[in-house]
Amino acid sequence: MSESADTSSASSRARMERLVGFLNSEEAAGLPLAELEARLEAERQELVNALMQDHAESRPEQTGQRGKAIASARVTRHRAGR
């Protein structure tokens, strides 16, 4: 992985580290499983959004369309069958 790839994904990595830290916390251990699952689902979506944003922001040299890439990365997408 290149240095620019490491830099561009720094916010996503930080978000992931916070999520792992939360999962190892007493707070998470004390939550009912259904509540923990709901929180993880919301955090998962935020992490995917952050990954897409980081990726979109790292692509302008390749696409020459930085604004379009960033705008499309902020669109909420739904999987088929949901």
C-alpha positions as CSV (number, residue, x, y, z in Angstrom):
1,M,0.0,0.0,0.0
2,S,1.3,3.4,-0.9
3,E,1.9,6.2,1.6
4,S,-0.9,8.3,0.0
5,A,-3.3,5.3,0.4
6,D,-2.4,5.1,4.1
7,T,-3.0,8.9,4.5
8,S,-6.2,8.9,2.6
9,S,-7.7,6.2,4.7
10,A,-6.6,7.7,8.1
11,S,-10.1,8.8,9.1
12,S,-11.6,5.4,8.2
13,R,-8.9,3.6,10.2
14,A,-9.5,5.8,13.2
15,R,-13.2,5.1,13.0
16,M,-12.5,1.4,12.9
17,E,-10.2,1.6,15.8
18,R,-12.8,3.4,17.9
19,L,-15.3,0.7,17.0
20,V,-13.0,-2.1,18.0
21,G,-12.3,-0.2,21.2
22,F,-16.0,0.2,21.9
23,L,-16.5,-3.6,21.4
24,N,-13.8,-4.3,24.0
25,S,-15.4,-1.9,26.5
26,E,-17.5,-2.5,29.6
27,E,-20.2,-0.4,28.0
28,A,-20.5,-2.8,25.0
29,A,-20.4,-5.8,27.4
30,G,-23.3,-4.5,29.3
31,L,-25.6,-3.9,26.4
32,P,-28.3,-6.3,25.5
33,L,-27.3,-8.1,22.3
34,A,-30.1,-6.6,20.2
35,E,-29.1,-3.1,21.2
36,L,-25.4,-3.9,20.5
37,E,-26.4,-5.3,17.1
38,A,-28.3,-2.2,16.3
39,R,-25.4,0.1,17.3
40,L,-23.0,-2.0,15.2
41,E,-25.2,-1.9,12.2
42,A,-25.3,1.9,12.4
43,E,-21.5,2.1,12.9
44,R,-21.0,-0.3,10.0
45,Q,-22.8,2.0,7.7
46,E,-20.9,5.0,8.9
47,L,-17.6,3.1,8.4
48,V,-18.5,2.1,4.9
49,N,-19.5,5.7,4.1
50,A,-16.1,7.0,5.5
51,L,-14.2,4.4,3.5
52,M,-16.0,5.5,0.3
53,Q,-15.4,9.1,1.1
54,D,-11.7,8.5,1.7
55,H,-11.4,6.5,-1.5
56,A,-13.3,9.2,-3.5
57,E,-11.1,11.9,-2.2
58,S,-8.0,9.9,-3.1
59,R,-9.1,9.5,-6.8
60,P,-9.1,13.0,-8.3
61,E,-5.8,12.5,-10.1
62,Q,-7.2,9.4,-11.7
63,T,-10.6,10.6,-12.7
64,G,-10.2,14.4,-13.0
65,Q,-13.8,14.6,-11.6
66,R,-13.2,15.1,-7.9
67,G,-16.6,16.8,-7.2
68,K,-18.6,14.1,-8.9
69,A,-16.7,11.3,-7.1
70,I,-17.3,12.9,-3.7
71,A,-20.9,13.7,-4.4
72,S,-21.6,10.1,-5.4
73,A,-19.8,8.7,-2.4
74,R,-22.3,10.6,-0.1
75,V,-25.3,9.0,-1.7
76,T,-27.0,6.4,0.5
77,R,-27.1,3.1,-1.3
78,H,-29.3,0.2,-0.5
79,R,-28.5,-3.4,-1.2
80,A,-30.9,-5.4,-3.5
81,G,-33.4,-7.4,-1.6
82,R,-33.7,-5.0,1.4
